[in-house]
């Protein structure tokens, strides 16, 4: 009789521990790694954030929205890193590509292409020394 009660107690404890430690993460995995960020170059000690600018363009129904932006930095500075961060983290964000300039230059031109029926929402960071 004692062995049966002990076995039932062990089963209940194992079930309780399993239920308590279970954390559903499906809602978190839905958004994991779906941003379309672009980072070119690297930062070194002494680099400064020279420019931070939002690039926002509204969506058009059943169309792909595109825009090309050129960013210039002050004279006698050289870009060391370009970072374009996608603010739409659910996978519906736009794509960004470098078309001209970049690290080692005094300017950079980026082209942003949205997905169909979605807009553009990026933040561009330029680091230079």
Helices and strands as residue ranges (DSSP letters): H 2-21, H 26-29, E 38-41, E 48-57, E 66-72, E 79-86, E 95-101, E 107-113, E 120-128
